């Protein structure tokens, strides 16, 4: 792991950072198999704000290995044999908590970028056959939001113990980058105010205006940059 630094993802395989025995087995959740974990217990209020959190070492037994599509189908009212028994006790409560968390997110009003993930299909000779847009579900967003909140809880827990930490901080964009964004949006008849501080809410209004236009993907990518 020290030598490689990160896992590398290719269209048809992964070169893991950790030895495969760890990454594909002991450090990977398996259906109905006990796994040693550090559990993050989080409590959220109806307003979506985290009220409490605690960490503990534990054993976890995954109830089922599910795809995002299976989970979304179940939440949409079409459960299968695996998701049916999990719908009421697990999936629906998770969705309800996610909906509450979205209320808090909307109040924070972070930049709401919509960047679809591409999926590369290969033929039997390993050549690129097609590049398609991978469908994005609320089930994806649910997992992403819980991962973000677990990171917040971890940072707060470590800060409380005065543990030295490394944070990734997104610095505000330079004047040059904002000018370039303004020039680019101008070519599409979208006005980015130049005389005031650019806020996430301001960028969100631009992204909303572009959402259902032919240039939506391009505007999202350039805004991200």
C-alpha positions in Angstrom: 0.0 0.0 0.0 2.9 2.4 0.8 4.5 1.6 -2.5 1.4 1.9 -4.7 -0.6 4.6 -2.8 -4.0 4.0 -4.3 -6.1 1.5 -6.2 -6.3 1.8 -10.0 -9.6 1.3 -11.7 -9.8 0.1 -15.4 -12.9 -0.6 -17.5 -12.6 -4.4 -16.9 -10.5 -4.8 -13.7 -9.0 -3.2 -10.6 -5.4 -3.2 -9.5 -5.9 -2.9 -5.7 -3.7 -0.9 -3.4 -3.9 -3.6 -0.8 -2.9 -7.2 -1.5 -5.8 -9.0 -3.1 -6.4 -11.3 -0.1 -7.2 -8.3 1.9 -8.9 -6.0 -0.6 -11.1 -8.7 -2.2 -11.7 -10.8 0.9 -10.9 -9.8 4.5 -11.4 -6.1 4.0 -14.5 -6.6 1.8 -18.0 -7.2 3.0 -19.4 -10.6 2.1 -23.1 -11.6 2.4 -23.9 -13.4 5.7 -20.2 -13.4 6.7 -18.8 -11.8 9.9 -16.3 -9.0 9.3 -14.3 -7.0 11.9 -15.2 -3.3 11.5 -15.0 0.1 13.2 -18.7 1.0 13.4 -19.9 4.6 13.3 -23.3 5.0 15.1 -25.0 8.3 14.0 -28.2 9.8 15.2 -30.0 12.4 13.1 -32.9 14.7 14.0 -36.0 15.2 11.9 -34.3 18.3 10.5 -31.5 16.2 9.1 -28.8 17.4 11.4 -26.5 15.0 13.1 -27.2 15.0 16.9 -24.8 12.3 18.2 -22.2 10.0 17.0 -19.9 7.3 18.5 -17.4 4.8 17.2 -16.7 1.3 18.4 -15.0 -1.9 17.2 -17.5 -4.5 16.2 -18.4 -7.5 14.1 -20.7 -6.9 11.2 -22.7 -9.5 9.3 -23.9 -8.1 6.0 -27.6 -9.0 5.5 -27.4 -9.1 1.7 -25.2 -8.1 -1.2 -27.4 -5.8 -3.2 -26.8 -3.7 -6.4 -27.9 0.0 -6.4 -30.5 -1.0 -9.0 -32.0 -3.6 -6.8 -32.2 -1.2 -3.9 -33.8 1.5 -6.0 -36.3 -1.0 -7.4 -37.3 -2.0 -3.9 -37.7 1.7 -2.7 -39.8 2.3 -5.8 -42.2 -0.5 -4.8 -40.7 -3.4 -6.8 -38.8 -5.5 -4.3 -37.4 -8.9 -5.2 -36.8 -12.0 -3.1 -33.7 -10.5 -1.5 -34.8 -6.9 -1.0 -38.4 -7.8 0.1 -37.5 -8.9 3.7 -35.2 -6.0 4.1 -37.5 -3.3 2.8 -39.4 -2.4 6.0 -36.8 -3.0 8.7 -33.7 -1.6 6.9 -34.2 0.1 3.5 -37.2 2.3 4.2 -35.8 3.7 7.5 -32.5 4.4 5.6 -34.4 6.2 2.9 -36.4 8.2 5.5 -33.2 9.3 7.2 -31.7 10.2 3.9 -34.7 12.4 3.0 -34.3 14.2 6.4 -30.6 14.7 5.7 -31.4 16.2 2.3 -33.4 19.0 4.1 -30.3 20.0 6.0 -28.2 19.8 2.8 -30.6 22.1 1.0 -30.2 24.7 3.9 -26.4 24.5 3.6 -26.9 25.0 -0.2 -23.6 23.5 -1.4 -22.8 23.5 -5.1 -25.1 21.0 -6.7 -23.1 19.6 -9.6 -24.7 16.9 -11.7 -21.8 14.9 -13.3 -23.0 11.6 -14.8 -20.6 8.7 -14.6 -19.5 7.1 -17.9 -19.4 3.3 -18.3 -17.0 1.8 -20.9 -18.0 -1.4 -22.6 -15.4 -3.7 -24.1 -15.7 -6.4 -26.7 -14.2 -9.9 -26.4 -10.9 -8.5 -27.8 -10.6 -5.8 -25.1 -11.4 -3.0 -27.5 -13.8 -0.2 -26.6 -17.3 -1.1 -27.9 -19.3 1.8 -26.4 -19.2 4.5 -23.8 -22.6 5.0 -22.1 -23.9 7.1 -19.2 -24.3 5.0 -16.1 -27.8 5.5 -14.6 -27.7 7.4 -11.3 -30.2 6.5 -8.6 -31.3 8.0 -5.3 -29.7 4.8 -3.9 -26.3 6.1 -5.0 -26.9 9.5 -3.4 -28.1 7.9 -0.2 -24.8 5.9 0.3 -22.8 9.0 -0.7 -24.5 11.2 1.9 -24.0 8.6 4.7 -20.3 8.3 3.7 -19.9 12.1 3.9 -21.6 12.2 7.4 -19.4 9.4 8.6 -16.4 11.4 7.5 -17.7 14.4 9.4 -18.2 12.3 12.5 -14.7 10.9 12.3 -13.2 14.3 12.0 -15.2 15.6 15.0 -14.2 12.6 17.1 -10.5 12.9 16.3 -10.5 16.7 16.8 -12.1 16.2 20.2 -9.1 14.0 21.2 -6.7 16.6 19.7 -5.3 14.1 17.2 -3.1 15.7 14.4 -5.1 15.5 11.2 -4.7 16.2 7.5 -7.7 17.9 5.9 -8.4 18.6 2.3 -9.5 22.2 2.0 -11.1 23.5 -1.2 -9.6 27.0 -1.6 -11.8 29.6 -3.3 -11.3 29.9 -7.0 -8.9 32.5 -8.4 -10.1 35.6 -10.2 -8.6 34.2 -13.4 -10.7 31.0 -13.1 -13.9 33.0 -12.3 -13.2 35.3 -15.3 -12.8 32.3 -17.5 -16.0 30.8 -16.3 -17.8 34.1 -16.8 -16.5 34.3 -20.4 -17.5 30.7 -21.1 -21.0 31.1 -19.7 -21.3 34.3 -21.8 -21.0 32.3 -25.0 -24.1 30.5 -23.9 -26.0 33.7 -23.0 -25.7 32.9 -19.2 -24.7 35.8 -17.1 -22.3 35.4 -14.1 -22.2 38.6 -12.0 -18.7 40.1 -11.9 -19.1 42.8 -9.3 -19.8 40.6 -6.2 -18.5 37.6 -4.4 -19.6 34.4 -6.2 -21.5 32.1 -3.8 -22.6 28.5 -4.2 -26.2 29.6 -4.3 -25.4 31.8 -7.3 -23.7 28.9 -9.1 -26.6 26.6 -8.3 -29.0 29.0 -10.0 -26.8 28.8 -13.1 -26.7 25.0 -13.0 -30.5 24.9 -12.5 -31.0 27.1 -15.5 -28.8 24.8 -17.6 -30.2 21.5 -16.2 -32.4 20.4 -19.2 -30.4 22.1 -22.0 -28.1 20.3 -24.5 -25.1 21.9 -22.8 -25.9 20.8 -19.2 -23.0 18.3 -18.9 -20.5 20.7 -20.4 -21.6 23.6 -18.0 -21.3 21.3 -15.0 -17.8 20.2 -15.9 -16.5 23.7 -16.6 -18.2 24.9 -13.3 -16.5 22.1 -11.4 -13.1 23.1 -12.8 
